[in-house]
Amino acid sequence: MEEALAAAGVVDRLTGATLNGQALSAARSRFESAKQRFFSALLLAMKLPSLLPAIDDALRSEQSAVIQLVTTSEALLSRRLADLDPADRAELALDLSPRELVMDYLEAAFPTRAMEIISDDDGNERSRPRSDADGNPVHSEEALQIRAETLELLGAMPPIAPALDAVIERFGADAVAEVTGRTKRLVRLPDGSQKLQSRSPSACMADADAFMNGAKRILVFSDAGGTGRSYHASLDHQNQQRRVHFLLEPGWRADRAVQGLGRTNRTNQAQPPIFRPVTTDCRGERRFISTIARRLDALGALTRGQRQTGGQNLFDPMDNLESDYAKDALLTWYRLLHRGKLTSVTFGDFCHRTGLRLEYEGELVEKLPPIQRWLNRILALPIAIQNAIFDEYLGLVETRIDAAKTAGTFDAGVETIRADKVTIVDEIMLRQGVDPSTSTRLLTVEAEWQREMRSLADVSAMAERFGTRASRLRNGRSGKVALQIPARTRLTDAGEAVATWQLHRPGHHQSITAGDLEESMWEPVDAETFGDCWTAECDELGQNPHRERFFLATGRLLPIWNLLGDDPEVRRLVTADGRALLGRIVPHGDVNPLLGKLGITGGITLAPAEIVAAAWESKTVMVGGSSGLTLERRRVNGEPRLELRGFDPRSLPTLKAKGCFTEIIQFKTRLFVPVSRAAEIVSALAAI
């Protein structure tokens, strides 16, 4: 296209100066639009080798498959049929492929119109469309030759079947119910020939009924079939198998994609569906998943579980690339790119490949491209480059999300507390209202659940998969073990790369930077010792279900909202007796201060483990008794510690005898509680 623009006279071949800005803008706009449609269709085809076996697995498991997509290729088929004469239509031999999207662009919108150079009143050269003596447009022979050679090359490439037709061809029209808006489709006959089959609205209704009644166990629907229809395991229909809903193509409209997800999850169903988003490892495709994640965040259609649920969430916060964290990270990415701090791509190369105008007179433009346009242009870059760009960009996003979580300001929306058993053990009236609906209460809630654990076989397979990049570690202080594997490198706002690792434990995993890991007590250990310790930890976790007590303020909260602490964590829960409650978590360290501010005497006695938990939440908590000791979280040499303050220097021998230890830092003696025995030591200190 750039060569054709120069040949046609839209830009100056020698200097690269723009001679006709309007023609250049129109050419690039049409090109970027066609390019995005092409790569979207290509990514869709790349999913088929994974989708088709997954459908087979669902059918063998006595489940029914529902496939949601947007593209039906009917417009492409109509154009191909329009190009055929009646004789050719009698013997159909059509191949519908993403390549034809580019070929259509070349034939209809490729810049071949020749320009003539003129000078304006100030002597500046510009160009305008050239016409012959009869007023007919003149085309550049060089641009026409470029177009002809490109069409010839594309036409020689092998076709790739559209996803909808590939599914029907693989399983047969008799097994696949199609509920789309297309009025005709190509069906391949057993002898290999093609037949043009007409489709009517009644055919779609018949296919939908066949699926609901069990005559067909695979259903494919597009936007046209995603409104006003139900494909769930209805108790009123014969086919009550669990639906496996494959979100093959989210499309450009997040609201329609979310609406499509609701087609298989309805009331009066025998069992809920399994949602399986189908994606590639091409980072640019996050553009499509991002729109769905953002929409679900806004609607609250799917709520995140507690962190202990073991990753049961459909989308991660980083999937939403239109959040405030993602937008702020993009602005930083632009600045780092302009300063040459990134290794994925240079500033000039990025602008050339994407056609984005980011600089004016040596400085970044004030109005930088928004996240949607940036994502669209990223999608069409070579996969190695876009993956490298996304690794840097997501490193910036993760840094912001981690910082927000550490500071307690990360807003995950309304989360549902998921546990095997939820019980209300105490209730305190904070504000008495005219009736129960206007009162405010503080509930003491106990939750119990069995941790989800990773077996030794699973963690060994993970270690083998990462090879020399994985390390088996043991903590010299606590004796616990962890598998260290590489994580995405974090990126600071100054462009400095921060190597990061993931530590997988039997019941959870955590991220840790390379610097913090070096200063911690984690040390390499042999595979045999690691296996023995891992198995022992799993056995211990399995025998002791996790129990946690927390405090939930519920009822009319606005009058006391500012008294409930700095972390607005809203939770939804269902108790063992069936009560559904919505309220705000009150951190352990804020419970007694809240009661004191409201004039409620007595307070709540925190268990030693709760005191430690409150301290880890960066709260200053009284240890108990009359000693005046407070427990706080502090960071020393890059490592988080629990520090005791308010102690009498004469009591140091007694406190050290209870298990505390001292350290002289900047000529000052400081007193710390070992993390591994914190609850035990706090219990002993409370009795002083």
C-alpha positions as CSV (number, residue, x, y, z in Angstrom):
1,M,0.0,0.0,0.0
2,E,2.8,2.4,0.8
3,E,4.4,1.7,-2.5
4,A,1.1,2.2,-4.3
5,L,0.6,5.5,-2.5
6,A,4.0,6.7,-3.6
7,A,3.4,5.5,-7.2
8,A,0.0,7.2,-7.4
9,G,1.4,10.5,-6.0
10,V,-0.4,10.6,-2.7
11,V,3.0,10.9,-0.9
12,D,6.3,12.0,-2.2
13,R,8.4,9.0,-3.2
14,L,11.7,10.7,-2.2
15,T,10.9,12.7,0.9
16,G,7.9,10.7,2.2
17,A,6.0,14.0,2.6
18,T,2.2,13.9,2.3
19,L,0.8,15.5,-0.9
20,N,-2.8,14.6,-0.4
21,G,-3.8,14.2,3.3
22,Q,-7.4,13.3,2.5
23,A,-6.5,10.5,0.1
24,L,-3.9,9.2,2.5
25,S,-6.3,9.1,5.5
26,A,-9.0,7.4,3.4
27,A,-6.5,4.7,2.1
28,R,-5.1,3.9,5.6
29,S,-8.6,3.8,7.1
30,R,-9.9,1.3,4.5
31,F,-6.7,-0.7,4.8
32,E,-6.8,-0.9,8.7
33,S,-10.5,-1.9,8.5
34,A,-9.8,-4.7,6.0
35,K,-6.7,-5.8,7.9
36,Q,-8.6,-6.2,11.2
37,R,-11.4,-8.2,9.6
38,F,-8.9,-10.5,8.0
39,F,-6.9,-11.2,11.1
40,S,-10.1,-11.6,13.1
41,A,-11.3,-14.3,10.6
42,L,-7.9,-15.9,10.6
43,L,-7.8,-16.2,14.4
44,L,-11.2,-17.7,14.3
45,A,-10.0,-20.4,11.9
46,M,-6.9,-21.1,14.1
47,K,-9.2,-22.2,16.9
48,L,-10.8,-25.0,15.0
49,P,-8.1,-27.6,15.6
50,S,-8.9,-27.2,19.4
51,L,-12.6,-26.6,19.1
52,L,-13.5,-29.7,17.1
53,P,-11.9,-32.3,19.5
54,A,-13.4,-30.4,22.4
55,I,-16.9,-30.9,20.9
56,D,-16.1,-34.6,20.4
57,D,-15.2,-34.8,24.1
58,A,-18.4,-33.2,25.2
59,L,-20.5,-35.5,23.1
60,R,-18.7,-38.6,24.5
61,S,-19.4,-37.3,28.0
62,E,-23.1,-37.2,27.3
63,Q,-23.2,-33.4,27.0
64,S,-24.6,-31.1,24.4
65,A,-22.4,-28.5,22.6
66,V,-23.5,-24.9,22.0
67,I,-21.2,-22.7,19.9
68,Q,-21.6,-18.9,19.8
69,L,-20.1,-16.9,17.0
70,V,-20.7,-13.8,15.0
71,T,-19.4,-14.4,11.5
72,T,-21.4,-16.5,9.1
73,S,-19.7,-15.5,5.8
74,E,-23.0,-15.1,4.1
75,A,-22.0,-11.7,2.6
76,L,-18.9,-13.3,1.2
77,L,-20.9,-16.2,-0.3
78,S,-23.3,-13.7,-1.9
79,R,-20.5,-11.9,-3.6
80,R,-19.0,-15.1,-4.9
81,L,-22.3,-16.2,-6.2
82,A,-22.9,-12.9,-7.9
83,D,-19.6,-13.3,-9.8
84,L,-20.7,-16.6,-11.2
85,D,-22.6,-17.0,-14.5
86,P,-25.6,-19.4,-14.6
87,A,-23.4,-22.2,-16.1
88,D,-20.9,-22.0,-13.3
89,R,-23.6,-22.0,-10.7
90,A,-24.7,-25.5,-11.9
91,E,-21.3,-26.9,-10.8
92,L,-20.4,-25.1,-7.6
93,A,-16.7,-25.2,-6.5
94,L,-16.4,-22.3,-4.1
95,D,-13.8,-21.8,-1.4
96,L,-14.7,-19.2,1.2
97,S,-11.6,-18.0,3.1
98,P,-10.3,-15.1,5.1
99,R,-7.9,-14.3,2.2
100,E,-10.9,-13.1,0.2
101,L,-11.5,-10.3,2.6
102,V,-8.1,-8.9,1.6
103,M,-8.7,-9.6,-2.1
104,D,-12.0,-7.7,-1.9
105,Y,-10.1,-4.8,-0.3
106,L,-7.5,-4.9,-3.1
107,E,-10.2,-4.9,-5.8
108,A,-12.4,-2.2,-4.3
109,A,-10.3,0.1,-2.2
110,F,-6.6,-0.2,-3.1
111,P,-5.1,3.2,-3.8
112,T,-4.5,3.1,-7.6
113,R,-6.0,6.5,-8.6
114,A,-3.2,8.6,-10.1
115,M,-2.5,12.1,-8.7
116,E,-1.1,15.2,-10.3
117,I,1.2,17.6,-8.5
118,I,0.1,21.2,-8.1
119,S,1.4,24.2,-6.1
120,D,-0.7,26.3,-3.8
121,D,-0.5,30.1,-3.4
122,D,2.4,29.7,-0.9
123,G,4.4,27.5,-3.3
124,N,3.7,24.3,-1.3
125,E,3.3,21.2,-3.4
126,R,0.2,19.0,-3.1
127,S,-1.6,16.6,-5.3
128,R,-5.1,16.1,-6.6
129,P,-6.8,13.3,-8.6
130,R,-5.9,13.2,-12.3
131,S,-8.4,12.9,-15.1
132,D,-8.0,12.5,-18.8
133,A,-9.3,14.8,-21.5
134,D,-12.7,13.2,-21.3
135,G,-12.9,13.6,-17.5
136,N,-12.3,9.9,-16.8
137,P,-10.2,8.9,-13.8
138,V,-6.6,8.0,-14.5
139,H,-5.0,5.1,-12.6
140,S,-1.3,4.6,-11.9
141,E,0.1,1.7,-14.0
142,E,2.6,0.9,-11.3
143,A,-0.1,0.8,-8.6
144,L,-2.2,-1.4,-10.8
145,Q,0.7,-3.8,-11.3
146,I,1.3,-4.0,-7.5
147,R,-2.4,-4.8,-7.0
148,A,-2.4,-7.5,-9.7
149,E,0.8,-9.2,-8.3
150,T,-0.7,-9.2,-4.8
151,L,-4.0,-10.6,-6.0
152,E,-2.1,-13.3,-7.9
153,L,-0.1,-14.3,-4.8
154,L,-3.1,-14.3,-2.5
155,G,-5.2,-16.4,-4.9
156,A,-2.5,-19.1,-4.9
157,M,-2.7,-19.5,-1.2
158,P,-4.7,-22.5,0.2
159,P,-8.2,-21.6,1.5
160,I,-9.2,-21.8,5.1
161,A,-12.8,-22.9,5.7
162,P,-15.1,-20.5,7.8
163,A,-15.7,-21.7,11.3
164,L,-19.5,-22.3,10.8
165,D,-19.1,-24.3,7.7
166,A,-16.2,-26.3,9.1
167,V,-18.3,-27.4,12.1
168,I,-21.2,-28.4,9.9
169,E,-18.8,-30.2,7.5
170,R,-17.1,-32.1,10.4
171,F,-20.2,-33.3,12.2
172,G,-22.8,-33.2,9.4
173,A,-25.9,-31.1,8.8
174,D,-28.0,-33.8,10.4
175,A,-26.1,-33.5,13.7
176,V,-25.7,-29.7,13.8
177,A,-28.6,-27.3,14.5
178,E,-27.9,-23.9,12.9
179,V,-29.7,-20.8,14.3
180,T,-28.2,-17.9,12.3
181,G,-29.5,-15.2,10.1
182,R,-28.0,-16.5,6.8
183,T,-30.5,-17.3,4.1
184,K,-28.3,-19.7,2.2
185,R,-25.3,-22.0,2.8
186,L,-23.0,-24.4,1.0
187,V,-23.3,-28.0,2.0
188,R,-20.8,-30.6,0.9
189,L,-22.3,-33.8,-0.3
190,P,-20.8,-37.3,0.4
191,D,-19.4,-37.4,-3.1
192,G,-17.4,-34.2,-2.5
193,S,-19.6,-31.9,-4.5
194,Q,-21.2,-28.8,-3.2
195,K,-24.9,-27.9,-3.0
196,L,-26.4,-24.5,-2.3
197,Q,-29.1,-24.9,0.3
198,S,-31.7,-22.2,1.1
199,R,-32.4,-21.3,4.7
200,S,-35.6,-19.8,6.0
201,P,-36.6,-18.6,9.5
202,S,-38.7,-21.7,9.9
203,A,-35.6,-23.8,9.3
204,C,-33.8,-22.1,12.2
205,M,-36.8,-22.7,14.4
206,A,-36.9,-26.4,13.4
207,D,-33.2,-26.8,14.1
208,A,-33.6,-25.1,17.5
209,D,-36.5,-27.5,18.4
210,A,-34.5,-30.5,17.2
211,F,-31.7,-29.5,19.6
212,M,-33.9,-28.9,22.5
213,N,-35.6,-32.3,21.9
214,G,-32.4,-34.2,21.5
215,A,-32.5,-35.0,17.8
216,K,-29.4,-32.9,17.4
217,R,-26.8,-32.4,20.1
218,I,-24.7,-29.6,18.6
219,L,-26.1,-26.1,18.1
220,V,-24.4,-23.1,16.5
221,F,-25.9,-19.7,16.9
222,S,-24.9,-16.1,15.8
223,D,-26.2,-12.7,16.8
224,A,-29.5,-13.3,15.0
225,G,-30.1,-16.4,17.2
226,G,-28.8,-14.8,20.4
227,T,-32.0,-12.9,21.2
228,G,-35.3,-14.2,22.4
229,R,-34.3,-17.9,22.3
230,S,-33.3,-20.4,24.9
231,Y,-30.9,-23.3,24.5
232,H,-30.6,-24.3,28.2
233,A,-31.2,-27.8,29.7
234,S,-34.9,-27.0,30.2
235,L,-37.0,-29.2,32.4
236,D,-39.7,-28.8,29.8
237,H,-37.7,-30.4,27.0
238,Q,-36.3,-33.8,26.3
239,N,-32.7,-32.8,26.0
240,Q,-31.6,-32.1,29.6
241,Q,-27.9,-32.8,29.1
242,R,-25.5,-30.3,30.5
243,R,-24.6,-27.6,27.9
244,V,-21.0,-26.9,27.1
245,H,-21.1,-23.3,25.8
246,F,-18.2,-22.5,23.6
247,L,-17.7,-18.8,23.2
248,L,-15.9,-19.1,19.9
249,E,-16.2,-15.5,18.6
250,P,-17.0,-12.7,21.1
251,G,-17.3,-10.2,18.3
252,W,-17.2,-6.4,18.6
253,R,-20.4,-5.9,20.7
254,A,-19.8,-6.9,24.3
255,D,-23.5,-6.6,25.2
256,R,-24.5,-9.1,22.5
257,A,-21.8,-11.5,23.6
258,V,-23.0,-11.3,27.2
259,Q,-26.6,-11.7,26.0
260,G,-25.5,-14.8,24.1
261,L,-24.0,-16.3,27.2
262,G,-27.4,-16.1,28.8
263,R,-29.0,-18.3,26.2
264,T,-27.8,-21.5,27.9
265,N,-28.1,-20.3,31.5
266,R,-31.8,-19.9,32.4
267,T,-34.3,-20.6,35.1
268,N,-36.1,-24.0,35.1
269,Q,-33.0,-25.8,34.0
270,A,-31.9,-29.3,34.9
271,Q,-28.3,-28.3,35.3
272,P,-26.2,-25.1,34.6
273,P,-23.9,-24.9,31.6
274,I,-20.2,-24.9,31.4
275,F,-18.8,-21.8,29.7
276,R,-15.6,-22.3,27.7
277,P,-14.2,-19.2,26.0
278,V,-12.1,-20.3,23.0
279,T,-9.0,-18.2,22.5
280,T,-5.5,-18.4,20.9
281,D,-2.2,-17.5,22.6
282,C,-2.0,-14.6,20.2
283,R,-1.9,-11.6,22.6
284,G,-3.8,-9.3,20.3
285,E,-6.9,-11.4,20.7
286,R,-7.2,-10.0,24.2
287,R,-8.9,-7.1,22.5
288,F,-12.1,-9.2,22.1
289,I,-12.0,-10.9,25.5
290,S,-11.4,-7.5,27.1
291,T,-14.7,-6.2,25.9
292,I,-16.5,-9.1,27.5
293,A,-14.6,-8.8,30.8
294,R,-15.3,-5.1,30.9
295,R,-19.0,-5.6,30.2
296,L,-19.3,-8.3,32.9
297,D,-17.5,-6.1,35.4
298,A,-20.0,-3.3,34.6
299,L,-23.1,-5.5,34.8
300,G,-22.0,-7.7,37.7
301,A,-23.2,-10.7,35.7
302,L,-20.4,-12.8,37.1
303,T,-19.0,-12.1,40.6
304,R,-15.6,-13.0,41.7
305,G,-15.2,-15.5,44.6
306,Q,-12.9,-15.1,47.6
307,R,-9.2,-15.6,47.0
308,Q,-9.4,-19.0,48.6
309,T,-11.7,-20.4,45.9
310,G,-8.7,-21.5,43.9
311,G,-9.2,-19.6,40.6
312,Q,-12.8,-20.3,39.9
313,N,-13.2,-17.0,38.1
314,L,-14.0,-16.9,34.4
315,F,-12.0,-13.7,33.8
316,D,-9.0,-12.2,35.6
317,P,-8.8,-8.5,36.4
318,M,-6.1,-8.2,33.8
319,D,-8.5,-9.5,31.1
320,N,-10.3,-6.1,31.4
321,L,-8.0,-3.9,29.3
322,E,-10.4,-1.0,29.5
323,S,-10.2,-0.6,33.3
324,D,-8.6,2.5,34.9
325,Y,-5.4,0.4,35.7
326,A,-5.1,-0.6,32.0
327,K,-5.7,2.9,30.7
328,D,-3.1,4.4,33.0
329,A,-0.7,1.7,32.0
330,L,-1.2,2.5,28.3
331,L,-0.3,6.1,28.8
332,T,2.9,5.0,30.6
333,W,3.6,2.6,27.8
334,Y,3.3,5.4,25.2
335,R,5.8,7.5,27.2
336,L,8.3,4.7,27.6
337,L,8.0,3.9,23.9
338,H,8.7,7.6,23.0
339,R,11.7,7.6,25.4
340,G,13.1,4.4,23.9
341,K,12.8,2.5,27.1
342,L,11.1,-0.6,25.6
343,T,12.7,-3.6,23.9
344,S,9.7,-5.0,22.1
345,V,9.6,-2.3,19.3
346,T,11.1,1.1,18.5
347,F,9.0,4.2,18.3
348,G,9.4,4.7,14.6
349,D,8.8,1.1,13.7
350,F,5.6,1.0,15.8
351,C,4.2,4.2,14.2
352,H,5.1,2.8,10.7
353,R,3.5,-0.6,11.3
354,T,0.3,0.6,12.9
355,G,-0.2,3.9,11.1
356,L,-0.8,5.7,14.4
357,R,0.3,9.3,14.7
358,L,1.8,9.7,18.1
359,E,4.3,12.6,17.7
360,Y,4.0,16.2,16.8
361,E,7.2,18.4,16.5
362,G,9.2,16.0,18.6
363,E,6.7,15.6,21.4
364,L,3.9,13.1,22.1
365,V,0.5,14.3,20.9
366,E,-1.8,15.5,23.6
367,K,-4.6,13.2,22.6
368,L,-3.1,9.7,22.3
369,P,-5.0,6.9,20.7
370,P,-7.4,5.2,23.2
371,I,-7.1,1.7,24.3
372,Q,-9.6,0.4,21.7
373,R,-7.8,1.8,18.7
374,W,-4.4,0.7,20.1
375,L,-5.7,-2.9,20.6
376,N,-7.1,-2.9,17.1
377,R,-3.8,-2.0,15.5
378,I,-1.8,-4.3,17.8
379,L,-3.9,-7.3,16.5
380,A,-2.4,-7.0,13.0
381,L,1.2,-6.9,14.0
382,P,3.5,-10.0,13.6
383,I,2.7,-12.4,16.5
384,A,6.2,-12.2,17.9
385,I,6.1,-8.4,18.1
386,Q,2.6,-8.2,19.5
387,N,3.3,-10.8,22.1
388,A,6.4,-8.9,23.2
389,I,4.4,-5.6,23.3
390,F,1.7,-7.2,25.4
391,D,4.2,-8.7,27.8
392,E,5.6,-5.3,28.5
393,Y,2.2,-3.7,28.6
394,L,0.6,-6.3,30.9
395,G,3.7,-6.0,33.1
396,L,2.7,-2.4,33.7
397,V,-0.9,-3.4,34.3
398,E,0.1,-6.1,36.8
399,T,2.3,-3.7,38.6
400,R,-0.6,-1.3,39.1
401,I,-3.1,-4.1,40.2
402,D,-0.5,-5.6,42.6
403,A,0.1,-2.1,44.1
404,A,-3.6,-1.5,44.5
405,K,-4.1,-4.9,46.2
406,T,-1.2,-4.3,48.5
407,A,-2.5,-0.9,49.4
408,G,-6.0,-2.4,49.9
409,T,-7.5,0.0,47.3
410,F,-8.2,-2.6,44.6
411,D,-12.0,-2.7,43.8
412,A,-13.1,-6.1,42.7
413,G,-16.8,-5.2,42.8
414,V,-19.3,-7.2,44.8
415,E,-17.8,-10.6,45.6
416,T,-19.6,-13.6,46.7
417,I,-18.3,-15.4,49.8
418,R,-18.1,-19.0,48.8
419,A,-17.6,-21.6,51.5
420,D,-18.8,-25.0,52.5
421,K,-20.6,-23.6,55.5
422,V,-21.4,-20.0,56.5
423,T,-22.8,-19.3,60.0
424,I,-23.7,-16.1,61.9
425,V,-22.4,-16.5,65.5
426,D,-23.1,-13.1,66.8
427,E,-25.0,-9.9,66.0
428,I,-24.6,-6.4,67.3
429,M,-27.0,-3.5,66.6
430,L,-25.0,-0.5,65.4
431,R,-27.9,1.8,64.6
432,Q,-31.5,1.2,65.5
433,G,-33.9,2.1,62.7
434,V,-37.7,2.7,62.6
435,D,-38.0,-0.9,61.3
436,P,-35.6,-3.7,60.7
437,S,-35.0,-2.6,57.1
438,T,-33.5,0.7,58.2
439,S,-31.3,-0.7,61.0
440,T,-27.6,-1.3,60.8
441,R,-26.1,-4.5,62.3
442,L,-22.6,-5.9,62.7
443,L,-22.5,-9.7,62.1
444,T,-19.8,-12.0,63.3
445,V,-19.6,-14.7,60.6
446,E,-17.7,-17.9,60.6
447,A,-16.9,-19.6,57.2
448,E,-15.5,-23.0,56.7
449,W,-14.2,-24.6,53.5
450,Q,-11.9,-27.3,52.3
451,R,-8.9,-25.9,50.5
452,E,-8.3,-26.9,46.9
453,M,-4.9,-28.5,46.8
454,R,-2.5,-29.3,44.0
455,S,-1.2,-32.9,44.2
456,L,2.5,-33.8,44.1
457,A,2.0,-35.4,40.7
458,D,0.5,-32.1,39.3
459,V,3.3,-30.0,40.8
460,S,5.9,-32.4,39.5
461,A,4.4,-32.2,36.0
462,M,4.6,-28.4,36.2
463,A,8.2,-28.6,37.3
464,E,9.0,-30.9,34.4
465,R,7.2,-28.6,31.9
466,F,9.3,-25.6,33.0
467,G,12.5,-27.6,33.1
468,T,15.5,-25.7,34.3
469,R,13.4,-22.6,34.8
470,A,11.6,-24.2,37.8
471,S,13.2,-24.6,41.2
472,R,12.0,-26.6,44.3
473,L,12.3,-24.4,47.4
474,R,12.0,-24.8,51.2
475,N,11.6,-22.0,53.7
476,G,14.3,-22.1,56.3
477,R,12.1,-20.4,58.9
478,S,8.7,-22.1,58.4
479,G,9.8,-25.4,56.8
480,K,7.2,-25.0,54.1
481,V,7.9,-25.8,50.5
482,A,7.1,-24.1,47.2
483,L,7.7,-24.6,43.5
484,Q,9.3,-21.5,41.9
485,I,8.4,-20.9,38.2
486,P,8.9,-17.7,36.1
487,A,6.1,-15.1,35.9
488,R,5.7,-12.2,33.6
489,T,8.3,-9.5,34.2
490,R,6.9,-6.4,35.9
491,L,7.7,-3.0,34.5
492,T,8.1,0.1,36.5
493,D,7.0,3.5,35.3
494,A,10.6,4.3,34.7
495,G,10.9,1.4,32.2
496,E,13.0,-0.8,34.5
497,A,12.3,-4.5,34.2
498,V,11.6,-6.3,37.5
499,A,12.0,-10.1,37.3
500,T,9.1,-11.8,39.0
501,W,8.5,-15.4,40.1
502,Q,5.4,-17.4,41.1
503,L,5.6,-19.6,44.2
504,H,3.1,-22.5,44.0
505,R,2.2,-23.9,47.4
506,P,-0.2,-26.8,48.2
507,G,-3.1,-24.6,48.9
508,H,-2.4,-21.3,47.0
509,H,0.2,-19.4,45.0
510,Q,1.8,-16.0,45.3
511,S,4.0,-13.7,43.2
512,I,7.3,-12.5,44.4
513,T,10.0,-10.3,42.8
514,A,13.5,-11.6,42.3
515,G,14.9,-9.0,44.9
516,D,12.4,-10.1,47.6
517,L,13.1,-13.7,46.8
518,E,16.8,-13.3,47.3
519,E,16.3,-11.6,50.7
520,S,13.8,-14.2,51.9
521,M,14.4,-17.5,53.7
522,W,13.5,-19.6,50.6
523,E,16.3,-22.0,49.7
524,P,16.8,-24.8,47.1
525,V,15.9,-28.3,48.2
526,D,16.3,-31.7,46.6
527,A,13.3,-33.4,44.9
528,E,12.9,-36.1,47.5
529,T,12.7,-33.8,50.4
530,F,10.4,-31.5,48.5
531,G,8.1,-34.4,47.7
532,D,7.9,-35.5,51.3
533,C,7.2,-32.0,52.6
534,W,4.6,-31.3,49.9
535,T,2.7,-34.5,50.7
536,A,2.9,-33.8,54.4
537,E,1.5,-30.3,53.9
538,C,-1.3,-31.6,51.7
539,D,-2.2,-34.2,54.3
540,E,-2.3,-31.6,57.0
541,L,-4.5,-29.2,55.0
542,G,-6.9,-32.1,54.1
543,Q,-7.4,-33.1,57.7
544,N,-8.0,-29.5,58.9
545,P,-10.7,-27.5,57.0
546,H,-9.9,-23.8,56.9
547,R,-12.0,-21.7,59.2
548,E,-12.2,-18.0,59.2
549,R,-14.1,-15.4,61.2
550,F,-14.9,-12.1,59.7
551,F,-17.2,-9.1,60.4
552,L,-19.9,-7.9,58.1
553,A,-21.8,-4.7,58.4
554,T,-25.2,-5.0,56.8
555,G,-28.4,-3.0,56.6
556,R,-28.5,0.8,56.1
557,L,-24.7,1.6,55.8
558,L,-24.5,5.0,54.2
559,P,-24.9,6.9,57.5
560,I,-21.8,5.1,58.9
561,W,-19.9,4.4,55.7
562,N,-16.9,6.5,56.6
563,L,-16.5,4.7,59.9
564,L,-16.2,1.2,58.4
565,G,-12.5,1.5,57.5
566,D,-10.6,2.4,54.4
567,D,-11.2,-0.7,52.3
568,P,-14.7,-0.8,50.8
569,E,-15.0,-4.5,50.3
570,V,-18.6,-5.4,49.6
571,R,-19.6,-9.1,50.0
572,R,-22.6,-11.2,49.3
573,L,-23.2,-14.4,51.3
574,V,-25.8,-17.1,52.0
575,T,-25.8,-18.6,55.5
576,A,-26.4,-22.2,56.5
577,D,-30.0,-21.4,57.4
578,G,-30.6,-19.9,53.9
579,R,-30.4,-16.2,54.8
580,A,-29.1,-14.1,51.9
581,L,-27.1,-11.0,53.0
582,L,-25.3,-8.2,51.4
583,G,-22.9,-6.0,53.3
584,R,-19.5,-4.5,53.8
585,I,-16.5,-6.2,55.4
586,V,-15.2,-4.5,58.5
587,P,-11.4,-5.3,58.9
588,H,-10.4,-7.0,62.1
589,G,-8.4,-4.0,63.2
590,D,-11.3,-1.6,62.6
591,V,-14.0,-3.5,64.5
592,N,-13.3,-2.2,68.0
593,P,-12.6,1.3,66.9
594,L,-15.9,1.3,65.1
595,L,-17.8,0.2,68.2
596,G,-16.0,2.9,70.2
597,K,-17.0,5.6,67.7
598,L,-20.6,4.6,67.9
599,G,-20.5,4.5,71.7
600,I,-21.0,0.8,72.1
601,T,-19.1,-0.6,75.1
602,G,-17.6,-4.0,75.6
603,G,-16.0,-4.5,72.3
604,I,-15.1,-7.8,70.6
605,T,-12.2,-10.0,71.8
606,L,-10.1,-10.9,68.8
607,A,-8.5,-14.3,68.6
608,P,-4.7,-14.4,68.3
609,A,-5.0,-15.4,64.7
610,E,-7.3,-12.5,64.0
611,I,-4.9,-10.1,65.7
612,V,-2.2,-11.3,63.4
613,A,-4.5,-11.1,60.3
614,A,-5.4,-7.5,61.3
615,A,-1.7,-6.6,61.6
616,W,-1.0,-8.1,58.1
617,E,-3.8,-5.8,56.8
618,S,-1.5,-2.9,57.9
619,K,-3.6,-2.2,61.0
620,T,-2.2,-1.3,64.4
621,V,-3.8,-3.8,66.8
622,M,-3.7,-4.0,70.6
623,V,-2.2,-7.4,71.6
624,G,-4.3,-7.5,74.8
625,G,-3.8,-7.4,78.5
626,S,-2.5,-4.3,80.2
627,S,0.9,-4.4,78.6
628,G,0.1,-1.6,76.1
629,L,1.7,-3.7,73.3
630,T,0.6,-3.1,69.7
631,L,1.3,-5.3,66.7
632,E,2.0,-3.7,63.3
633,R,3.2,-4.8,59.9
634,R,6.6,-3.4,58.9
635,R,8.9,-3.9,55.9
636,V,12.6,-4.5,56.8
637,N,15.2,-5.2,54.1
638,G,12.5,-5.9,51.6
639,E,10.8,-8.5,53.8
640,P,7.4,-8.0,55.6
641,R,7.6,-8.5,59.3
642,L,5.4,-8.2,62.4
643,E,6.7,-5.7,64.9
644,L,5.8,-5.2,68.5
645,R,5.7,-1.6,69.7
646,G,5.0,0.1,73.0
647,F,7.1,-2.4,75.1
648,D,9.0,-1.5,78.3
649,P,12.7,-2.0,77.7
650,R,12.9,-3.8,81.1
651,S,10.5,-6.4,79.8
652,L,12.7,-7.5,76.9
653,P,14.0,-10.7,78.6
654,T,10.4,-11.7,79.3
655,L,9.2,-10.9,75.7
656,K,12.2,-12.8,74.2
657,A,11.4,-15.8,76.4
658,K,7.9,-15.8,74.9
659,G,9.5,-16.2,71.4
660,C,10.1,-12.6,70.2
661,F,13.4,-11.5,68.8
662,T,15.2,-8.2,68.6
663,E,17.3,-6.5,66.0
664,I,19.3,-3.2,66.2
665,I,18.5,-1.1,63.2
666,Q,20.0,2.4,62.9
667,F,21.0,2.4,66.5
668,K,17.5,1.5,67.7
669,T,16.4,-1.8,69.2
670,R,13.3,-3.1,67.5
671,L,11.2,-6.1,68.6
672,F,9.7,-8.6,66.1
673,V,7.4,-11.6,66.2
674,P,8.4,-14.7,64.1
675,V,5.8,-15.0,61.4
676,S,5.6,-18.8,61.6
677,R,4.7,-18.7,65.3
678,A,2.9,-15.3,65.4
679,A,-0.5,-16.6,66.6
680,E,1.1,-18.7,69.3
681,I,3.3,-15.9,70.6
682,V,0.4,-13.3,70.5
683,S,-1.7,-15.7,72.6
684,A,1.1,-15.9,75.2
685,L,1.6,-12.1,75.2
686,A,-2.1,-11.5,75.7
687,A,-1.9,-13.3,79.0
688,I,0.8,-11.0,80.4
